[in-house]
Amino acid sequence: MSNSNQQAGSTSEKAGISPPEITNISAINQIKNKRRQQPTSQELINGILEGNRTSLSRAITLIESTNPDHFEKASEVVQGCLTHANKSIRIGITGVPGVGKSTFIEAFGKHLTELGKKVAVLAVDPSSSLSHGSILGDKTRMEELVKDENAFIRPSASGETLGGVARKTRETIILCEAAGFDTIIIETVGVGQSETAVHSMVDFFLLLKISGAGDELQGIKRGIMEMADAIVINKADGDNIKKANQAKVEFNRALHLFPSKKSNWQPKVTTCSSLTKDGIPEVWNTISNYFELTKESGFFQEKRNEQNHFWMLETINEELKQNFFNQPEIVSLLEKSKKAVQNNEISSFAAASQLLKLYFDKGAKAQRDKGSE
Amino acid sequence: MSNSNQQAGSTSEKAGISPPEITNISAINQIKNKRRQQPTSQELINGILEGNRTSLSRAITLIESTNPDHFEKASEVVQGCLTHANKSIRIGITGVPGVGKSTFIEAFGKHLTELGKKVAVLAVDPSSSLSHGSILGDKTRMEELVKDENAFIRPSASGETLGGVARKTRETIILCEAAGFDTIIIETVGVGQSETAVHSMVDFFLLLKISGAGDELQGIKRGIMEMADAIVINKADGDNIKKANQAKVEFNRALHLFPSKKSNWQPKVTTCSSLTKDGIPEVWNTISNYFELTKESGFFQEKRNEQNHFWMLETINEELKQNFFNQPEIVSLLEKSKKAVQNNEISSFAAASQLLKLYFDKGAKAQRDKGSE
């Protein structure tokens, strides 16, 4: 086809003159070829379902794209994978920088692939645009796992709001599951809001700690300990073993003071060393026990249903807020309202009422105008 | 006035005929008197600022009223009191039913009034419409405090959403402060979402517990322990003293495992008996220390500013959601979307996109129609 096109074009050229368009034609063909190489959404779906890693990576790139043209195609791929998803277990892992998340995931992930599992490792890190992808960015820390053909590692989508990263991660989970990965690990750093988002998209939530950590752990968000299904004290090797065991006793005692979970699961505390691999199989045993218990009780499916519902509502709420706070009239009044509230000139509720009136009157007026046509 | 009115009316009667209108006139006058008795918003403001309890009660009733006519007047009163508010300390108290919240507040409140403080006790209990005002409904449990002229007790506004109850409580706080109450206690039951709302409207958050409580405390929401600035183990009397002291040690140990608070305050654990009054002064000492520390560091004011800002945004978010989910088109599509998401026929995000498109297209169409006029 491209050849005949070229010939058709060349017939209009004057004889004897060397065609300067040849460069252009070759460029056009390159673009055409490239377009032809872009697989259709159905080709991507087929590739993913066959377990083709290139298809999977390309589809995830589509999901992560900020190009509006890619949005529809990405949706088609997700939709096509959806009925083949939901067959994995999803494990969230959090911990502040310094607890050794990457080396833990390397050791834990290798243990899982040795058990015959197919492991996908994703990350949620809305700050990664600032820190240039700190999470999983340094793949050298996972040098064994990254070479493992039964593992798939994908760094966090960057340069995004938490809501955006959460959506992309949830959709990436669907694709990974459709591609046959049966164990999805989602890594996040335990600061800000990201770990709450991750907690809302996984079946099991693991908090990684190290022993004797005082000040260095204060960056972790309050409430994380109560979200954890397991606390694993990492770096329990050499001189650290005794301290790690002490920490284990303390955390166990503390967790018993917490109210029991809806899952009826009593969170476990264990120690491990990502270096010596001691305790790594026990982490998996704990997680296995959890899935046995919750799948039998029906809690596993119940929680997934709740999460699906949660993300539908959460997406709606986020969009509604975005629409409101992006209105130019609101932007200009909001700053004044904030100050007036801070100076006790107006109550929080009266200020909110003013802003809402401005927003809805605009819509209501449009509605009225429409009705009186 | 009403007498002269009646005489004026009687001149038009025919002589010798007993006037049947007399009943109506008296009824009309009753209504007129009643109208005349309804104080204006300025009268209410003046009354409140003078510390008149009747004015305060009436104004709170206006705030709690669901009659739209009362809304504007209530807003005026709140607005008028606003500059006189913000001079109190606000203490939230939570705990599951059975820990003795009412008797604790009775003992603690009496201790405060004996110290010369003026104490207002409010409640947040969105479930009270179901339980017919369980919180503070049984005022007999506070029989001393209810008679105390330096205390003001007001049960929860009922039959409302949590957002509604929160707004009303926040506005009631403003009125109580303007009326000269310097210590505001907000009671809530530690289930559902109400304690998070209360935590966002107080300066100090106290969790009431009893010792040896296992199953009976499981109703308490996860995450509350981390919100607490103090845990007070109640009913530390008689045979319970030893168990209460053990519980104190355990909770103290557990709290030290938590990351430190933004206020730099290390939460305290104490024991008390609302019966013998042992430990009640210590609760107040703890709270005093907290206020000394946080007022000096500036955290006290910073937190109040954040709370004011939070409630402005929260009110906006709630209204946006309500508007969305009350649209008839949304209501009918939402049920279908929920089922489709649950059956994995559509992703949470695609379902949310459909609903949002329906909502905004309606508004956008109206805007377009308006533009093409």
Interface residues (C-beta under 8 A of the other chain):
Chain A: S75 V78 Q79 L82 T83 A85 N86 R167 R170 E171 I174 L217 Q218 G219 I220 K221 R222 G223 M225 E226 M227 E250 F251 R253 A254 L257 F258 P259 S260 K261 N305 N308 H309 F310 W311 M312 L313 T315 I316 N317 E319 L320 K321 N323 F324 S337 K338 V341 Q342 N344 E345 I346 S347 S348 F349 A350 A351 A352 S353 L355 L356 F360 G363 K365 A366 Q367 D369 K370 E373
Chain B: S75 V78 Q79 L82 T83 A85 N86 R167 R170 E171 I174 L217 Q218 G219 I220 K221 R222 G223 M225 E226 M227 E250 F251 R253 A254 L257 F258 P259 S260 K261 N305 N308 H309 F310 W311 M312 L313 T315 I316 N317 E319 L320 K321 N323 F324 S337 K338 V341 Q342 N344 E345 I346 S347 S348 F349 A350 A351 A352 S353 L355 L356 F360 G363 K365 A366 Q367 D369 K370 E373
